[in-house]
Amino acid sequence: MNLINKIRSIQSPQKQPSILVIGDLMIDHYIWGNATRLSPEAPVPIVNVNNESTTLGGAGNVVQNLVSLGAKVTVAGIIGNDSTGKKVIEILEAEGVNTDTIIKDNARPTTIKTRVLAGRHQLVRIDKEVTDAISIKIADELVEKLTAMIDSADIIIISDYNKGLFSPELTQRLIKIARDSQKKVIVDPKGLNYEKYKGAYLIKPNRKELAEAAKAESIKNTDDLQKAAETIFTQTQTAYLIVTLSEEGMAIITEQGSKLLPVKATEVFDVTGAGDTVIAAIAYFMASGFTVEEACDLANHAAAIVVRHVGSASTTIDEIIKDMIA
C-alpha cells in the first residue's frame, strides 16, 4: 500500500485517534490595516485599522491543527480567570475539544499576543503575559486531572512555549505517568533545559533551538546536526530528534544517523505556527499507525501548505493528499 492509499484508509470516524495536548494556551490577536504615512510624533508608521481577528495561539494552534486533521482532542493547560481565558475555552469548545483539564489560575493573566500588520507585513507584536512558574498547588491539581486522560490517550503532545507551565519537576511527573501507561510523549521544546524532557519518545526543535540547547556555535550541515543531537540524546535518552530546517526541510535524527527530508513549500508568506502544524501532523499520523518517517514526510507536506497563508493556519488530510499529488 503506498502512502496516499494508507492515508485514505484512515479517513473514517471509527479510526479517529485520541490525542492529549498539554501546553501553554494563549490567544493570537491580529490587527489588520494599511500604513501609508509616518507619525509626526515619532518615526513610526500610522496604521489605519481595517479589521481585527482572534484565534488560538501556542498549544491551542496545535489543537486546531489536530482537529482539522480529524483527531479527537483533549487539551490541558493553564489560563487566567479573565475574558481572554473565557475566549480560549469558547473557541476550543466550538471545535469540539475536551477542556476538562484546563485550569484557571487567579495569579496570572491568559497570555495574549497582539500583532499589528500593514498588508502582509508585521510591524509590531505586543505580548501580555506572566511567565513565572505555576504554583505547586496548581501543578498538583493538573497532575490529578491528567492521570486518567493520559491513560486513555493514544499519544501525548507536550507543547512548551516557556510560559511557566513546564517546570522540570512537573514535566518529569507527566512523562513518567505516560511511560507507566506505555504511551509515547512527543515534545515541541522551548528553552535551554532539555533534561526536563528526559524519557520523551520524540523531541522536535528547530535548528536554532537545537544549537542553543546543545551549546553549538552553529549548525550548517549534517555533521553539525548529528553532533548537536548527540548532546540532546545524552540528556534525554529520546528515540528521535526531528529538527525543522526552514527552507531546507527537516531532519530525522536517531543515535544511528540522520535523514534529510527536503522542503515541500513552493510559496512562503508566513511561517507563524508552522512548527505547531508539524508537531500536530507527526502526532496524528503516529497515533494512526504510521512510522515516524512516514509521519514526518506527511508533516513536511502539511507545513508546506500552512506557510502559504498569513497567520497561524491548519490543513486537512485531503489538502495533504492534494499537495502530495501536485
URJO-V702514 format. One record per backbone hydrogen bond with DSSP energy under -0.5 kcal/mol. CO is the residue of the C=O (numbers start at 0). NH is the residue of the N-H. Records with the same first field share a line. If there is no record, write none. Layout:
BEGIN
CO = NH / NH
END
This chain:
BEGIN
1 = 5
2 = 6
3 = 7
4 = 8
6 = 9
7 = 10
9 = 11
11 = 14
12 = 15
16 = 18 / 71
17 = 153 / 154
18 = 20 / 73
19 = 21 / 156
20 = 22 / 75
21 = 158
22 = 24
23 = 58
24 = 110
25 = 56
26 = 28 / 112
27 = 29 / 54
28 = 114
29 = 31 / 52
30 = 116
31 = 49 / 50
32 = 118
33 = 47
36 = 45
41 = 43
43 = 38
44 = 46
45 = 36 / 47
46 = 48
47 = 33
50 = 31
52 = 29
54 = 27
56 = 25 / 59
57 = 60 / 61
58 = 62
59 = 63
60 = 64
61 = 65
62 = 66
63 = 67
64 = 68
65 = 69 / 70
70 = 72
71 = 18
72 = 97
73 = 20
74 = 100
75 = 22
76 = 102
77 = 24
78 = 104
79 = 81
81 = 85
82 = 86
83 = 87
84 = 88
85 = 89
86 = 90
87 = 91
88 = 92
89 = 93
90 = 94
91 = 94 / 96
92 = 95
96 = 98
97 = 74
98 = 101
100 = 76 / 102
102 = 78
103 = 105
104 = 80 / 107
110 = 26
111 = 113 / 127
112 = 28 / 114
113 = 125
114 = 30 / 116
115 = 122 / 123
116 = 32 / 118
117 = 120
119 = 121
120 = 117 / 122
123 = 115
125 = 113
126 = 128
127 = 111
134 = 138
135 = 139
136 = 140
137 = 141
138 = 142
139 = 143
140 = 144
141 = 145
142 = 146
144 = 148
145 = 149
146 = 150
147 = 151
148 = 152
149 = 152
154 = 19
155 = 185
156 = 21 / 158
157 = 159 / 187
158 = 23 / 160
163 = 133
164 = 166
166 = 170
167 = 171
168 = 172
169 = 173
170 = 174
171 = 175
172 = 176
173 = 177
174 = 178
175 = 179
176 = 180
177 = 182
178 = 181
183 = 155
184 = 200 / 201
185 = 157
186 = 188 / 203
187 = 159
191 = 193
192 = 195
193 = 196
194 = 197
196 = 199
200 = 238 / 239
201 = 186
202 = 204 / 241
204 = 243
205 = 209
206 = 210
207 = 211
208 = 212
209 = 213
210 = 215
211 = 214
220 = 224
221 = 225
222 = 226
223 = 227
224 = 228
225 = 229
226 = 230
227 = 230 / 231
228 = 232
229 = 233
230 = 234
231 = 235
232 = 236
235 = 198
239 = 202
240 = 242 / 252
241 = 243
242 = 250
243 = 206
244 = 247
245 = 248
248 = 244
249 = 260
250 = 242 / 252
251 = 258
252 = 240
253 = 256
256 = 253
258 = 251
259 = 261
260 = 249
270 = 273
272 = 276
273 = 277
274 = 278
275 = 279
276 = 280
277 = 281
278 = 282
279 = 283
280 = 284
281 = 285
282 = 286
283 = 287
284 = 289
285 = 288
290 = 294
291 = 295
292 = 296
293 = 297
294 = 298
295 = 299
296 = 300
297 = 301
298 = 302
299 = 303
300 = 304
301 = 305
302 = 306
304 = 307
305 = 308
306 = 268 / 269
315 = 319
316 = 320
317 = 321
318 = 322
319 = 323
320 = 324
321 = 325
END
